[in-house]
Every structure is written in C-alpha cells, then in structure tokens.
C-alpha cells in the first residue's frame, strides 16, 4: 500500500485576500464612497464632542472666575481691610450674592438647558448607531454608561482647558466687577487647588443633571425604533403638558410684574429678570405646542388640490416642529435671552440710580454674558445640525408622491418656523422688562419714561433680528439648493 500523503483528506488552504473579492475597478470606485461615509460619521462624532465641549468650556471658565473672586474676597488681606470699615458685613453679603448668582443663574441653568437640548439632539443623530448596539446585545444600563462616560470625559477636558483660560483672566475680571461698586476694597483673586477642585465638582454636577434626560432617552431606543424616522405626529399628552407649563409660566410672570408695579419702590433687577425668564419660557413652550398644528391647518386645504405636494411639505415640516421644537429650540431660548439680559441690565442700572451707560453695559456682560454665550453656542450648533438635509424625510415624501418643489420646500418651511419663533422669543425678552420699567416710571410721574426705557432695547432687538436671520436663513438656502438626487443618494 502506498503511503498516504500528509495532506490527504484535507482541503487545500487558500490565502484570504480582500483584493480578490472585488475587481480593481469596483474597488477603486468603492474607496471614495467609503471615504465619504467615514467623513459623514466623523461629522456626527465631531458634533457629539465639539458642541458639549464648547458649552462646558465656556461655563467652566466663568465658574472658575467666580470661585477665584469668592475665595479672594474671603482672604486674610481682605478681612483686614474690612475690619477697619463699617460696611464689612454688607460687602461680604455682596460678594456671596455675586458668586452664587453667577454660578447658579449665569452658568448653572443655561448649561443644564443647553446640555439637555444638545444631548437629545445628538441622541437623535445616533438613533441608528444605538439601535445597532441594542441588536448586538447592549443593555439599557450599558448605553447609559457610554453616554455618561463620554460626558464625564468631555467635562474633565473642558475643565482643564478652562483653567488655562481662566488664570490669566482672573485679575481683569475681578477689576471689572469691583469697578461697578462703590466699595474701596482691594480684592486679589486667589488661584489655587481649592477653586479648581470645586469647579470640577460643580461642572460634574451640572453636566450630570444635563445628561440625565438624554441618557434616559438613549436607553429607551429599541432596535425597531432605530429604523423609524423621527417624522411623526407627536403625542397629544406632550402638547397638553406644554400648554399647561406655558400657562403656569405666564401666570407667574404676571404675578411678578404685578409685584413690581404695586411696590412702593422699583424692584431689584433680579425680579425683572425672573419675569423675563418666565415670559420667554411661556412663549417657547406654548409656541412649540401650537405652531405645528397651525401650519397643518393652513396647509390642509391643499390636500386635494393640484398642489397636494405642498401640503405634504408643510405637513412634514409641521410634524417635525411639533415633535422636536422643544428639543431644538432650547438653545434658541438662550440666544433670545441675550436681548433680555442687556435689557435687564439697563433696567437694573436705572433702578439703582446709575446714569452711566458703561456701568449698565458692564453689568450686562458680567452678570448675563455667560448665559448668553452658552445659549449662542447651543443655538449655532442646533442650526448647523438642522441645516443638514434630511434625506430620510425627503425619501418618505418621494414615496408619498411629492415632487421636486415640495422636497425643496419642506426644509425651508421648517427653518422658517424656527426662525419665526426665535424672533418672537427675542422680541419678548427685549421689550418685556423695558416696558415693565417704563410703566413703573410712568406711574411715578416721570416724563419720557417710555422713550428712555424702550428705545435702547428696541435698537438691540433690530440687531438681534439681523443676527437670528443670518444664522437661521443660511441653512435653509443651503438645503434648498441641494439637489433631490443628491439627498436620495445619501439615503441609499
């Protein structure tokens, strides 16, 4: 018998080669498509990191500046100066109020709102990715850990970068704050490990509060919902809740305004800003609840006409506004409050008897600048995301019989709705406090109160209108110019 070879009964082994799977022409054509897909994924990941990083970095800088100022105001050198004057207790209270107000109102609330809106917006961008994680067996707790882990890494990086920016600005910021007061006290900011540790704790707490909602939303994504488009009619419960919140905020704003007018002396600027925030919250929540149904009602007569495709475009835009306006307009609220911050600072300056416009402007920048900066960062990020063409929504419109004009009209209608609501928010935030203070001056018999109090905010309103128009209309033009074939090709 012939000896059997060692390879007898075995299949000949073949060397695996990826090049042998595709012809050279096909492989050369596939490389640009893969590169384009990688660029699209990189854009989404960049938005997921850069936007929260910018908002967290801005807030961390102001938190560290406030802590440097607060610790420096309680240093032994300042205590020795206060021992020789009679207003030591009032100065300590003034310093504490400034630091707490800056951290809680100027930074805390805006960064939490912005993180919530950006987080939910980015969760919607990652719906398919999260759905693939669920298909691979990821649990809800694992998805939450991924969301929180990414956020904590961003917070640590932003706090470290904020330290580099805040240390050189510590002394100039302290000088600006002290220049607005009548205290003859020299305060030197204290830069040390205590302020840095407390800033990290505060930022981690704020970012955790802002990430609770988005992490919960991401954990609820199922593999089935990952393939579903976000164009839906919206729940009636959500709209009713938005209207209830809007009504409560409006009643609270009216009560605050009544206390301002009934009081014997002008109320402090905090009450004016509280009324302003309540008015903006009322308009934002109420507007998002009724804007979508109003557009659907207006476009409904076109359903059975020759322009039925425009009904589809308007209905799609209204549905997206109705379901996602509260999420995407939260940064716009911060941007619209910029006008209210300047108006509130002018109101507070006049109520305190300050005639200098420079002092009121400095107050607006110091006390309300952080919130305005955080809101504008979130607004610009939201505009960039909303300006991207919604290829899946356009594919659904195409399957429903929409023509090319309807496909180009839908994103323009949606952006116009956001633009209209942002303009209304800006108008309310600017005119509200100024008109309230004008009424209080008119009640006291002061002549020219309406002109003095309303005209400067109205000038700012025009500038804010131009800013919002340039920011929001630009993406609409970009979307309108993109060809339908290009959008549908990105879908497949």
Buried (B, 14 or more C-beta within 10 A) or exposed (E): EEEEEEEEEEEEEEEEEEEEEEEEEEEEEEEEEEEEEEEEEEBBBEBBBBBBBBBBBBBBBBBBBBBBBBBBBBBEEBEEBBEEEEBBEEBBEBBEEBBBBBBEBBBBBBBBBBBBBBBBBBBBBBBEBBBEBBEEEBEBEEBBBBBBEBBBEBBBBBBEBBBEBBBEBBBEBBEBBBEBEEBEBEBBBBBEEEBBEBBBEBBBEBBBBBBBBBBBBBBEBEEEEBEEEBBEEBEEEBBEBBBEBBEBBBEBBBEBBEEBEEEEEBBEBBBBBBBBBBBBBBBBBBBBBBBBBBBBEEBEEBEEEEBBBBBBBBBBBBBBBBBBBBBBBBBBBBBBBBBBBBBBBBBBBBBEEBEEEEBBBBBBBBBBBBBBBBBBBBBBBBBBBBBBBBBBBBBBBBEEEBBEEBBBBBBBBBBBBBBEBBBBBBBBBBBBBBBBBBBBBBEEEEEEBBEBBBEBBBEBBEEBBEBBEEBBBBBBEBBBEBEBEEBBEBBE
